[in-house]
Amino acid sequence: GMDFVGRLAYVQAEAEGFGASEDADGFELSAGLRTVRGRWDLEGAVVYTDVEDEDDTTLALAAQYLFTPAFSVGPTVSLGENVGFGVNFRYEFK
């Protein structure tokens, strides 16, 4: 089957450089779909982030390959004003 996935998160950002520092906070809201097909856990979501006076909407895609029921690894891609790539590692403690 397929599940609806929603997330609400508090976001805190900190940047330092050239003798100056900046702190900001805000929130992130996402809504998407998630499904498991065989050993693959697939997810796609629209993510809205608002930190101080900056906001951004991105499309987030993730895939996790389940090596065991407790351990999985997979790529992530974030497509928006900026493009990001990452790798997720997940281990479930039971």
C-alpha positions as CSV (number, residue, x, y, z in Angstrom):
1,G,0.0,0.0,0.0
2,M,0.8,3.7,0.0
3,D,0.8,6.0,3.0
4,F,0.4,9.8,3.4
5,V,3.4,11.2,5.3
6,G,3.3,14.7,6.9
7,R,6.0,16.4,9.0
8,L,6.3,19.6,11.0
9,A,9.7,20.6,12.2
10,Y,11.4,23.5,14.1
11,V,14.4,24.7,12.1
12,Q,17.4,26.5,13.6
13,A,20.2,27.8,11.4
14,E,23.6,29.2,12.4
15,A,26.3,30.6,10.1
16,E,29.8,31.9,11.0
17,G,32.4,33.4,8.8
18,F,34.8,36.3,8.4
19,G,34.4,37.3,12.1
20,A,30.6,37.5,11.9
21,S,27.9,35.1,13.0
22,E,24.2,34.8,12.3
23,D,21.4,32.8,14.0
24,A,17.9,32.2,12.6
25,D,15.0,30.0,13.3
26,G,11.7,29.0,11.7
27,F,9.7,26.0,10.6
28,E,9.5,23.3,8.0
29,L,6.3,21.6,6.7
30,S,6.2,18.7,4.4
31,A,3.5,16.5,2.8
32,G,4.1,13.4,0.6
33,L,3.6,9.8,-0.2
34,R,5.5,6.7,1.0
35,T,5.4,3.1,-0.2
36,V,7.4,-0.1,0.3
37,R,8.0,-2.3,-2.8
38,G,9.9,-5.4,-2.1
39,R,13.1,-4.3,-0.4
40,W,12.7,-0.7,-1.4
41,D,11.2,2.1,0.7
42,L,10.2,5.0,-1.6
43,E,9.1,8.5,-0.6
44,G,8.3,11.7,-2.4
45,A,7.3,15.0,-0.7
46,V,6.7,18.7,-1.2
47,V,8.7,20.6,1.5
48,Y,8.1,24.2,2.6
49,T,10.7,25.9,4.8
50,D,10.4,29.3,6.4
51,V,13.5,30.6,8.3
52,E,13.4,34.3,9.3
53,D,12.7,36.3,6.1
54,E,13.6,33.5,3.7
55,D,11.2,30.8,2.5
56,D,11.6,27.9,0.0
57,T,9.6,25.1,-1.5
58,T,11.3,22.0,-2.7
59,L,10.5,18.5,-4.0
60,A,12.2,15.8,-1.9
61,L,12.7,12.3,-3.2
62,A,14.2,9.4,-1.2
63,A,14.8,5.7,-1.6
64,Q,15.9,3.3,1.0
65,Y,17.2,-0.3,0.3
66,L,16.4,-2.6,3.2
67,F,19.4,-4.8,3.7
68,T,17.6,-6.3,6.8
69,P,14.3,-5.4,8.5
70,A,16.3,-3.1,10.8
71,F,19.0,-1.6,8.5
72,S,18.6,0.4,5.3
73,V,20.7,2.8,3.1
74,G,19.6,5.0,0.2
75,P,20.0,8.2,-1.7
76,T,18.0,11.5,-1.3
77,V,17.5,14.4,-3.7
78,S,16.1,17.8,-3.0
79,L,15.0,19.8,-6.0
80,G,14.2,23.5,-5.6
81,E,16.0,26.8,-5.8
82,N,19.0,24.9,-4.6
83,V,19.7,21.2,-5.6
84,G,20.9,18.9,-2.8
85,F,22.0,15.3,-2.8
86,G,22.5,13.0,0.2
87,V,22.7,9.5,1.6
88,N,20.4,8.2,4.4
89,F,21.4,5.5,6.8
90,R,18.7,4.1,9.0
91,Y,18.9,1.5,11.8
92,E,15.9,0.6,13.9
93,F,16.4,-0.4,17.5
94,K,13.9,-2.9,18.8
